[in-house]
Amino acid sequence: MRHRPTIATLLLAGAALLPGAAHGEAPFDFAHAPGQLPKTVVPSAYRIDIAADMKRLTLGGHETIDVTASAPIGSITLNQAGLTLLSAKLDGVAAAITQDDAAQTATLTLPHPVAAGPHTLVIAYSGPIPATPNGIYYDDYRTPSGQTHRMLVTQFEVADARRMFPGWDEPAFKATFQLTATLPDSYVPVSNMPVTASTPVGGHARRVVFGTTPRMSTYLLALVAGDISAVSGTGGATPINVYAPTGMQRNGAYALQAASAILPYYNDYFGIPYPLPKLDLLAIPGNYEAGAMENWGAITFIDDDLLFDPHTSAPSTRELVYLVVAHEMAHQWSGDLVTMGWWDNIWLNEGFATWMETKATDHFNPTWQIWPRQHADREQAMAQDAHPSTHPIQLVIHDVSEANTAFDRISYQKGEQVIRMTEDWLGADMFRAGMRAYMKAHAYGNTTSADLWAALSQVSHQDVAAVARSFTEQPGIPLVNVARRCDAGKTVLSLTEGRFTIHDPHPLPARWNIPVTVGGPDATAQRVILRPETPATLAFAGCDQPLKANLGENGYYRTAYDAASLAALAAAFSRLDATDRANLLGDQFALFQAGQAPLAAYLDLVAGLSAGKDTSIAVWQDTISHLRQLDTMERGSPQRPAFRAFARALLAPQLARLGWMPREGESFLDTLLRPELIAALGQFDDQAVVAEAQARFAAWRKTPSALAPSLLDPVTWIVGRHADPATYAMLAGLVRSSSDTEQKLRFFRALAASRDPALVAQSVRLAYSGAIPNGRIVHMLAAIATGSDDPDRVWSLVQAPQTQKQIRAHLAPWSQSSLLATVAGQSVNPAIAQALLDDPSTTVTTGATIEAKKAADLIAANADIAARAQAALAAWLPTRP
């Protein structure tokens, strides 16, 4: 799954309060794998037959399951959620049914115990087909011609297969699946395997039979059906189809091109050919919360993660589509073929796929400089990981609500960075050999992190676990302290280890074995494993060398330099590689956040960027991000206009260099950077930029071809930020009428930037009015809280009991837990933190409690950082010429 977190706050994108790590984790063992179901009965094959009534929105089901009992049994417990079990028989003998809807289980009590061994379980059941985007649900969407069509969709991760059929809905219970579905005969059906038979059954319905899947976990089963069409191709010898609502399938051509190239690349990388007979990628219009989901052979995407329209899509969408396709296709091996044994190791799926998406995208698009720009993801992970409410990559998961909270920056981006660091340490070829051994040894099975470390160690002859476990089994970020001295004509560096934290008065002790690389523009890089309580000493020729730790930014750690080392790096800043310039800037800003360095040290580096004629997109994206954060910290400060003037002076030369209009033959990176500069200058009240955006928007309204697609996002955002009621009403009309999600969310984000209190209230109501897909409501409420510059007002509107009730009626469990926390987390007001913790919804599930506590910690941290930033800027800004 490529989950799209809600909008990042000043400091964090999210965190979680969970118990400690699984220290000393063992290789996967089914008998001892975590989970909530007994392991005395194990399924091996499901034959599921469902009938979907798309008018009454009801589901009827009949399933036959081959099971094996490891001992004599008198009852069977399995999962169900929202279903009604009508009958159950084991080997033809009826069982009594007891359902526990709170636990999402059903217990089948047999009249007499049965012996250990193979048995056949038959269950008849019924259930609803709701609109909330989890389990099996319906998606009503608007076609380009303005008609409303209905689609049947499934989304089963983490634990929602139980909403379509009773079963063992935990990842360790792998089995084969043979699905049969009775559907409206006008629907095109797609599942994991190809259709093997299709028979009319009367009443405008058709019974479709799909082939039997390989052995896999329940959460990977999929069924999508509706008025969909495909563009088709191949990846090697494998047929690939990109499906979309009919009339939009042509916009899948770019994703098809990407998938066709990536599949043979992955076949080679993993050393195991893709094992299914086809690969389908399906665009779900709007109402799809997960972002994208790696269902084996039938990957589902929210439409704006898969479809690219060259006439309206932003350049960032072009890149996003490639990344998301590469991510979900990596899961066809890491996650589908080899699956984590329980959700405590979800990072094995997501961290690896996040790393692999970047590796594949860089391989096929080397001019995009994707690795230097991964700095942004690293910063988001570290922002969360520095906070006291962080958690280990491997964490204890007690229930489904907790599992949902694990899909965060730690599992994805920190996981990615640990994989990246491990590959850099072992070498790319050695790491790949280890991954091939891991895949071969565990194909169609389950693993823990210990299995991965064992495979890598066996191939590399290195103690991989000793390094990797120090990053995966404990929370937090290492801090490498660098001090220098001149000794006999050499620069001698002393490296010591600590822990980097932000707003954590009592950090827990942590110890890492850190692969550290140190070098410079004129110095050959040296590597060392920095161990706890054992300083490392490195010597370089000459006493004036600018020497930088984490060269290439392949390591997961922050670096703090003594004054002499930082001064040498600042003097040689323009000579550093772009990756290292961005890394140095990121570390200096983070050190300010942690109270370990003055903000002036960061600002002095940034202030010299234009003079140094820096054109690196990685450096400017990092700078824009931090400038916008500082601007948010300046809410209510009298020097905010002066800060914005500084920011405008820094960024305006870059926009002048690029110009407003894309140039023929310009690099993709310039096309990406231009809209970010325009939007930032709009936030910083550059009047010339605002006026130009408004004029270009007016021209676009008359002639859509008058505005380049790359400028649609920043131009509409600036217009929305300055919208009067009439302009707002026009934008709201575009939100309601847009048939594709990218356009709909683009116009809504523009509305969300309005700072007029009356219009802010209208935006909140619009978010849950039905104009926005259910799966994107919480994301858009966060956009209002951030864009309006008044998160406290948005909180008061959303928390109101009647409003909250109306919003929650649209939300799946994932968003139920995060709704209030996501909005509150944009504030720096301690009263809102307390109101959040006091709200009854925060105790409904442990996941909701986790989300509320993390947001409360976030508010406290950001309040402290904002106060220090205001004081620091008040002192620094007057020193500017």
Buried (B, 14 or more C-beta within 10 A) or exposed (E): BBBBBBBBBBBBBBBBBBEBBBEEBEBBEBEEBBBBBBBBBBBBBBBBBBBBBBEEBEBBBBBBBBBEBEEEBEBBBBBBBBBEBEEBBBEEEEBEBEBEEEBBBBBBEBEEEBEEEEBBBBBBBBBBBBBBBBBBBBBBBBBEEEEEBBBBBBBBBBBBBBBBBBBBBBBBBBBBBBBBBBBBBEBBBBBBBBBEEEEEEEEEBBBBBBBBBBBBBBBBBBBBBBBBBBBBBBBBEBEBBBBBBBBBBEBBBBBBBBBBBBBBBBBEBBBBEBBBEBBBBBBBBBBBBBBBBBBBBBBBBBBBBBBBBEEBBBBBBBBBBBBBBBBBBBBBBBBBBBBBBBBBBBBBBBBBBBBBBBBBBBBBBEEBBBBBBBBBBBBBBBBBBBBBBBBBBBBBBBBBBBBBBBBBBBBBBBBBBBBBBBBBBBEEEBBBBBBBBBBEBBBBBBBBBBBBBBBBBBBBEBEBBEBBBBBBBBBBBBBBBBBBEEEEEBBBBBBBBBBBBBBBEEBEEBEBBBBBBBBBBBBEEBEBBBBBEEEBEBEBEEBEBBBBBBBBBBBBBBBBBBEBBBEBBBEBBEBBBBBBBBBBBBBBBBBBBBEBBBBBBBBBBBBBBBEEEBBBBBBBBBBBBBBBBBBBBBEEBEBBEBBBBBBBBBBBBBBEBBEBEBEEEEEBBBBBBBBBBBBBBBBBBBEEBBEBBBEBBEBBEEEEEEBBBBBBBBBBBBBBBBBEEEBBEEBBEBBBEBBBBBBBBBBBBBBBBBBBEEBBBBBBEBBBBEBBBBBBBBBBBBBBBBBBBBBBBBBBBBBEEEBBEEBBEBBBBBBBBBBBBBBBBBBBBEEBBEBBBEBEBBEBBBBBBBBBBBBBBBBBBBBBBBEBBBEBBBEBBEEEE
